[in-house]
Amino acid sequence: MNIQNFFGIAGGIVSSVTFLPQVIKIWKTKSAKDLSMVTLFFLILNVSLWLTYGALIGDLPLMITNGIVLAMVLMMVYFKLTFKQ
C-alpha cells in the first residue's frame, strides 16, 4: 500500500463515520429539531456530487464512502421529518 492509498482509505473511513454519532443521537432521543434542513440539503448535494464523480472515474472507495455518508444523511432527513415534536 502506498501513501496515497493509505490517506485515501483513512479519509474514507473518517468520512464514513462522521455523521454516525449524530444519527445515533437522533435515534436515541427521537428528536431532530435542531437540525437544519438547508444544511442537510447541501450535505445531500455534496455527497451526491462526490458519489457521481467517483462513479464517473471508476473509484470504488470514493463511491463506497460517499454512498455510506449519503445513506446516513438521508436517515437524518427521515428522522427530521418523522420525529416532529
KEKOLVEX-435591 format. One line per 3 residues: number of its first residue (from 1); their letters; for each residue x, y, z of N, C-alpha, C. Coordinates in pm, whole numbers, plus 50000, padded with zeros to 5 digits. Example, Ala and Ser with C-alpha at 12.3 -4.5 7.8 and 13.67 -1.06 7.14 Angstrom:
<recs>
1 = as = 51319/49431/50780/51230/49550/50780/51320/49670/50780 | 51285/49775/50708/51367/49894/50714/51290/50003/50787
</recs>
This chain:
<recs>
1 = mni = 50086/49882/50000/50000/50000/50000/50090/50124/50000 | 50063/50212/49907/50140/50336/49903/50074/50443/49991 | 50144/50552/50008/50097/50659/50097/49965/50720/50048
4 = qnf = 49947/50729/49917/49822/50784/49863/49704/50695/49900 | 49720/50566/49882/49612/50474/49918/49582/50478/50067 | 49687/50485/50148/49669/50492/50292/49582/50612/50331
7 = fgi = 49618/50731/50279/49542/50851/50313/49403/50848/50252 | 49389/50789/50135/49256/50776/50075/49165/50687/50157 | 49217/50574/50200/49138/50482/50281/49108/50542/50418
10 = agg = 49209/50605/50480/49187/50668/50611/49083/50779/50602 | 49092/50862/50499/48993/50968/50480/48855/50913/50456 | 48847/50804/50381/48718/50740/50354/48654/50686/50481
13 = ivs = 48736/50625/50566/48683/50572/50692/48631/50685/50780 | 48710/50791/50793/48667/50906/50875/48541/50969/50818 | 48537/50988/50686/48417/51045/50623/48295/50958/50647
16 = svt = 48314/50828/50641/48202/50736/50655/48140/50738/50794 | 48221/50764/50896/48167/50762/51032/48138/50902/51087 | 48160/51004/51007/48142/51142/51053/48004/51167/51113
19 = flp = 47901/51120/51046/47765/51151/51089/47703/51042/51175 | 47775/50933/51196/47720/50824/51276/47681/50866/51418 | 47764/50943/51490/47720/50986/51624/47591/51068/51621
22 = qvi = 47574/51152/51519/47452/51233/51509/47331/51145/51482 | 47347/51049/51393/47237/50957/51362/47196/50880/51487 | 47294/50831/51562/47265/50756/51685/47195/50845/51787
25 = kiw = 47242/50968/51802/47180/51061/51898/47035/51089/51861 | 47011/51115/51734/46874/51142/51690/46785/51020/51716 | 46837/50902/51685/46760/50779/51706/46725/50761/51853
28 = ktk = 46823/50783/51941/46801/50763/52085/46706/50866/52144 | 46722/50993/52104/46641/51100/52163/46508/51118/52091 | 46497/51061/51973/46378/51078/51888/46350/51227/51863
31 = sak = 46459/51304/51850/46446/51447/51826/46552/51493/51726 | 46507/51561/51622/46597/51619/51523/46564/51766/51501 | 46503/51826/51603/46454/51963/51587/46564/52064/51563
34 = dls = 46686/52036/51609/46796/52132/51593/46870/52117/51460 | 46834/52018/51380/46899/52002/51251/46839/52098/51149 | 46924/52158/51071/46881/52249/50966/46855/52172/50838
37 = mvt = 46737/52187/50781/46706/52121/50654/46792/52177/50541 | 46828/52303/50548/46915/52363/50446/47052/52295/50450 | 47106/52276/50569/47234/52207/50582/47224/52065/50530
40 = lff = 47118/51995/50565/47100/51858/50518/47089/51854/50365 | 47021/51952/50308/47010/51959/50162/47148/51972/50098 | 47230/52062/50152/47363/52081/50096/47453/51959/50119
43 = lil = 47435/51890/50230/47510/51767/50252/47471/51661/50149 | 47343/51650/50121/47297/51554/50020/47354/51590/49884 | 47350/51718/49850/47405/51763/49723/47555/51733/49715
46 = nvs = 47626/51764/49823/47770/51743/49828/47807/51596/49805 | 47750/51507/49886/47788/51366/49874/47736/51304/49744 | 47624/51354/49693/47574/51305/49564/47671/51340/49451
49 = lwl = 47723/51462/49455/47820/51503/49354/47949/51420/49363 | 47997/51397/49486/48117/51316/49504/48092/51171/49461 | 47974/51120/49492/47939/50985/49452/47936/50973/49300
52 = tyg = 47877/51070/49235/47872/51072/49088/48012/51082/49030 | 48094/51169/49087/48232/51183/49041/48306/51050/49055 | 48291/50985/49170/48355/50856/49190/48310/50753/49088
55 = ali = 48181/50754/49055/48129/50661/48955/48186/50693/48816 | 48196/50820/48784/48247/50860/48652/48393/50823/48632 | 48472/50829/48738/48614/50794/48725/48642/50650/48767
58 = gdl = 48539/50579/48811/48554/50440/48848/48631/50418/48976 | 48615/50508/49073/48686/50498/49200/48593/50437/49304 | 48610/50307/49327/48521/50234/49417/48526/50286/49561
61 = plm = 48644/50312/49619/48645/50366/49756/48569/50498/49768 | 48581/50584/49668/48509/50712/49669/48358/50688/49663 | 48317/50593/49583/48175/50563/49571/48121/50501/49701
64 = itn = 48195/50409/49758/48151/50344/49882/48141/50445/49995 | 48245/50525/50012/48248/50626/50118/48129/50720/50108 | 48108/50776/49990/48001/50873/49974/47864/50808/49973
67 = giv = 47856/50683/49933/47730/50609/49944/47688/50591/50089 | 47786/50558/50175/47758/50542/50318/47717/50674/50381 | 47791/50780/50348/47758/50913/50403/47620/50957/50354
70 = lam = 47590/50934/50227/47459/50971/50174/47348/50896/50248 | 47369/50769/50276/47268/50692/50350/47245/50751/50489 | 47352/50791/50556/47337/50848/50691/47266/50984/50686
73 = vlm = 47300/51066/50588/47235/51197/50578/47087/51179/50544 | 47056/51083/50457/46915/51057/50425/46841/51005/50548 | 46909/50926/50633/46846/50883/50759/46815/51003/50847
76 = mvy = 46907/51100/50852/46882/51220/50933/46764/51298/50879 | 46751/51308/50747/46635/51376/50687/46508/51300/50724 | 46511/51169/50714/46395/51088/50751/46358/51112/50897
79 = fkl = 46458/51110/50986/46433/51135/51127/46378/51275/51149 | 46432/51372/51077/46386/51511/51091/46238/51521/51056 | 46197/51450/50951/46057/51455/50909/45967/51367/50996
82 = tfk = 46022/51263/51053/45943/51166/51131/45927/51207/51277 | 46035/51254/51339/46035/51283/51482/45996/51427/51511 | 45889/51474/51449/45844/51612/51476/45784/51619/51614
85 = q = 45819/51725/51686/45769/51741/51823/45634/51809/51822
</recs>
